[in-house]
């Protein structure tokens, strides 16, 4: 009898834990796949978030890489986007739901905040004993580690990395051409309020980052979140 009670308590705790983990996903509302009105940005919906494609010369640059490569490939094919023409992929961080589709871009250079390196080299654990990792990349791929405020040029595009630690140690945003801002998981939106994103590693650090960037958001024509669509 005691064993049955103990097992019941354990199962109840597990059920509550799973519900607490899944519940925030219900409030996520990524954009539908397609070109975003008034921009030259194309969104690809990938389950609970977006990848964003921007044309650059005869190819593309991409912000983030989703959680499901098969779904990403289907949506790209539907919009006639060739992954071989992606020249650069800018990852806001290395959680599983932001990296899966890098395998679709065999000719791309991968860019990340240098502070995120610790998330995939074993120095820092994401949760307890779980580490982040990137999908296996082809030998032709490179990872370029960027410093805060550092910029790179892709043809007519200029991409600047902005460090916003908290969600992970190396969470980043990317400003493109000074008019678009891609925020990754730097924050979440709820009833038009900017809040700490669910599943954040360091909430105090995230709050500090949010305070820093709140006044900067109005500088951009469009602000794209990973999970919550456009910030209006």
C-alpha positions in Angstrom: 0.0 0.0 0.0 2.8 2.4 0.9 4.5 1.7 -2.4 1.3 2.5 -4.3 1.1 5.8 -2.5 4.7 6.7 -3.2 4.4 5.8 -6.9 1.2 7.9 -7.0 3.0 10.9 -5.5 5.9 10.5 -7.9 3.5 10.3 -10.9 1.6 13.4 -9.7 4.9 15.3 -9.4 5.9 14.3 -12.9 2.5 15.2 -14.3 2.7 18.7 -12.7 6.3 19.2 -14.0 5.3 18.2 -17.5 2.3 20.6 -17.5 4.4 23.4 -16.1 6.9 22.9 -18.9 4.4 22.6 -21.7 2.0 25.3 -20.6 4.1 28.3 -21.9 4.1 26.8 -25.4 0.4 27.4 -25.7 0.9 31.1 -25.7 3.5 31.0 -28.5 2.2 32.2 -31.9 4.8 32.2 -34.6 4.1 33.8 -38.0 2.8 31.8 -40.8 5.3 30.9 -43.5 5.6 33.5 -46.3 6.9 36.9 -47.1 6.1 39.5 -44.4 4.1 42.4 -45.7 6.1 45.7 -46.0 9.4 43.9 -45.8 11.8 41.7 -47.8 11.8 39.2 -44.9 10.4 35.7 -45.4 9.2 33.8 -42.3 9.3 30.0 -42.2 7.1 28.5 -39.5 8.8 25.6 -37.6 6.4 24.3 -35.0 6.6 26.8 -32.1 8.9 29.4 -33.7 10.2 31.0 -36.9 13.2 31.0 -39.1 13.7 34.3 -40.9 15.2 34.5 -44.4 16.5 37.8 -45.9 17.7 38.0 -49.5 21.4 38.9 -50.0 22.8 39.1 -53.5 21.9 35.8 -55.2 21.4 34.0 -51.9 20.0 34.3 -48.4 21.0 35.0 -44.8 18.9 33.3 -42.1 18.2 34.2 -38.5 17.8 31.1 -36.3 17.2 27.6 -37.4 14.1 26.0 -35.8 13.5 22.7 -34.1 12.4 20.4 -37.0 14.5 20.1 -40.1 11.9 18.0 -42.0 9.2 20.6 -41.4 11.7 23.4 -42.3 12.5 21.6 -45.6 8.9 21.2 -46.5 8.1 24.8 -45.9 11.2 26.0 -47.8 10.3 23.8 -50.8 6.8 25.1 -50.8 8.2 28.7 -51.0 10.9 27.7 -53.5 13.8 28.5 -51.2 17.0 26.6 -51.9 18.9 25.9 -48.7 22.2 25.6 -50.7 21.9 29.4 -51.4 22.0 30.3 -47.8 25.3 32.0 -47.2 25.1 32.8 -43.5 23.0 31.6 -40.5 22.9 33.8 -37.4 21.9 31.8 -34.3 20.4 33.8 -31.4 21.4 30.9 -29.1 21.8 27.1 -29.1 18.6 25.7 -27.6 17.3 22.7 -29.6 14.4 24.7 -31.1 16.8 27.2 -32.7 19.4 25.0 -34.4 17.9 22.0 -36.1 17.7 23.4 -39.6 21.4 24.3 -39.9 21.7 20.9 -41.7 19.7 22.3 -44.5 22.3 25.0 -45.3 25.4 23.1 -46.4 27.2 26.2 -47.7 26.4 28.5 -44.9 28.8 30.0 -42.3 27.3 29.9 -38.8 27.5 33.0 -36.6 27.0 33.2 -32.9 27.7 35.3 -29.8 31.1 34.2 -28.5 29.6 33.9 -25.0 27.4 31.0 -26.3 30.4 28.8 -27.0 30.3 27.6 -23.4 26.8 26.2 -24.0 28.1 23.7 -26.5 31.7 22.9 -25.5 30.7 21.4 -22.2 31.6 24.3 -20.0 28.0 25.2 -19.0 25.0 22.9 -18.7 21.7 24.1 -20.0 19.7 22.2 -17.3 21.1 20.0 -14.7 23.0 17.4 -16.7 21.7 18.4 -20.1 24.1 20.2 -22.5 23.2 22.1 -25.7 24.6 20.9 -29.0 24.5 21.7 -32.7 23.5 19.2 -35.3 26.4 17.6 -37.1 27.7 20.1 -39.6 29.5 19.4 -42.9 33.2 20.0 -42.9 32.7 23.0 -45.1 30.8 24.8 -42.4 32.4 27.2 -40.1 31.3 28.9 -36.9 32.3 32.5 -36.5 32.1 33.8 -32.9 31.0 37.4 -32.7 31.6 40.0 -30.0 28.9 42.3 -28.7 28.1 45.1 -31.2 30.3 43.4 -33.8 29.0 43.6 -37.4 29.5 41.6 -40.6 28.6 42.4 -44.2 26.8 40.1 -46.6 26.6 41.9 -49.9 24.3 44.8 -49.3 23.3 43.5 -45.8 24.9 44.5 -42.6 24.2 42.4 -39.5 25.1 43.5 -36.0 25.1 41.1 -33.0 23.8 42.5 -29.7 24.5 40.4 -26.6 21.5 39.9 -24.3 22.4 37.3 -21.7 19.9 35.6 -19.5 17.9 33.1 -21.5 21.3 31.4 -22.1 24.7 32.8 -21.3 25.2 33.9 -24.9 21.7 34.8 -26.0 21.9 37.4 -28.8 19.7 39.6 -31.0 20.6 40.7 -34.5 20.0 44.1 -36.1 20.0 44.0 -39.9 20.6 47.2 -41.9 19.7 49.2 -38.8 16.0 48.7 -39.5 15.1 45.1 -38.6 15.7 43.6 -35.2 15.5 39.9 -34.5 15.2 39.2 -30.8 15.3 35.4 -30.5 14.4 34.5 -26.9 15.6 37.7 -25.3 12.0 38.2 -24.0 8.5 37.0 -24.4 5.3 39.0 -25.2 2.2 38.6 -23.2 -0.7 41.0 -23.7 1.7 43.4 -25.3 4.0 43.3 -22.2 7.7 42.4 -22.5 8.5 39.7 -19.9 11.2 37.2 -19.2 11.0 34.3 -21.6 10.0 30.9 -20.3 12.8 28.4 -19.8 15.3 31.1 -19.0 18.5 30.1 -17.3 19.2 33.3 -15.4 16.0 35.4 -14.8 17.8 38.2 -13.0 20.3 38.5 -15.9 17.4 38.4 -18.4 15.6 41.2 -16.6 18.8 43.3 -16.7 19.0 42.7 -20.5 15.3 43.6 -21.0 15.8 46.9 -19.1 18.8 47.6 -21.4 17.0 47.0 -24.6 13.5 48.3 -24.0 14.5 51.8 -25.0 16.2 50.6 -28.1 13.2 48.8 -29.7 11.7 51.9 -31.1 14.7 52.5 -33.3 13.7 49.7 -35.6 11.0 49.6 -38.3 10.2 46.0 -37.5 10.9 43.8 -34.4 10.8 40.1 -35.0 10.5 37.6 -32.1 11.2 33.9 -32.5 8.0 32.6 -30.9 5.6 35.5 -30.8 5.6 37.0 -34.3 6.0 40.7 -35.0 6.2 43.1 -32.1 3.7 45.8 -32.9 
